[in-house]
Amino acid sequence: MGESLNLSNIKPAQARKDRKRVGRGMGSGKGKFSGRGIKGQKSRAGSHKMRAGFEGGQMPIYMRIGKLKATSADAMPIGPFRTSTVPVNVRDLVRFEAGDEVTPETLVEKRLIKNTKTDVKLLGVGEITTKLTVRVHAISATAREKIEAAGGTVELLREPKVKKHRHKAKHPTSAPEEEPEAAEETAAEEPAAASEPAEE
């Protein structure tokens, strides 16, 4: 039978660990400086409450490096204006039979692209003699010519963006110069008007 529980043999279920008592001298087991070393910022009180990114006063990394400024809507492939496309060349369309329809889904089936997450652009590298119906997001002028020359048709799944041209500020122009003949007539009329007597 087990020993009865009383105040003389009671103890916690998990052994207690004494806390670290710093600043109690050489005999405490923590040394003269309590494990903080001699002087310096990290030996002071509150030294471990520095904000994230603080480098002791020197120029921090997030201020040393350049900043990413605002980007144009036509920038590629940065930010929310991501306009990158996956290229497919005309020579890759030999896997299709005459009369087939070329779409992002059929390109995935033929393993020409991995998925339909990114827009597809058809480029004009290579030759094609098969009549196809092509439906992609973008197409180059050379590729369009080759598809149509083979008897095929092209339809865009997304209307091409029209680039806006920046209007230059108009500089104020000088007053138009008078024609020489008109200037001569004005000069001849002025002395004639001066010679006429004023009516009383």
C-alpha positions, 0 to 999 in steps of 0.5 A: 500500500502506498505512502499516505499523502501529507505535508511532509511528502507533498511535492509538485507533479512537475519539478520546479526550476528556480528562476535566474536571480541576476545581480547577486554577486560572484557567488550566485553562479552568474558571474559579476556581470550576470551574463551581459558582458562589460558595458555596451548597449546590450548590457543596459536595461531595455536594450532588448526592446528595440524595434524591428529593423533597428541597426544601432543608428546606422542607415537601415537596410530598408532605407539603403535600397531603392524603392519601387515607384508607381508603374505604368499600366503597360508595364510588364510584368509588374504589379496589378497591371501584369500583362505577360503572355505565354508565346505559341509559334505558328510552327507549333500548330502543325499538331492540329488537323485542318478545320480544327479550332485553336483555343487556350483549352485545345492548346493545353490538350495538345500540351503546347501550354501548361494551363489557361491562367496566362493569356496566349499570344500567337507569334509568327515563327515558322510556316503553316499550310493548314486551315485553322480557326484561331481564338487567342488573346493576342497575335502578331501581325506576321502570324495573322498574315500566315494564318489568313494566307493558309485560309484560316481565320483569327478571332481575339478573345480580348480587345487589344489595348490602345496606347494613349499618346501623351499630348505635349504642352503647346508653347505660346507662338509669336503673333503672325507677321503681316504680309509685306503688301499689307504693311506697305498699304498701311504705311502709305495710308498713315501720311495721307491721313495726317496731311488732311486738315481737321474739319471745324 
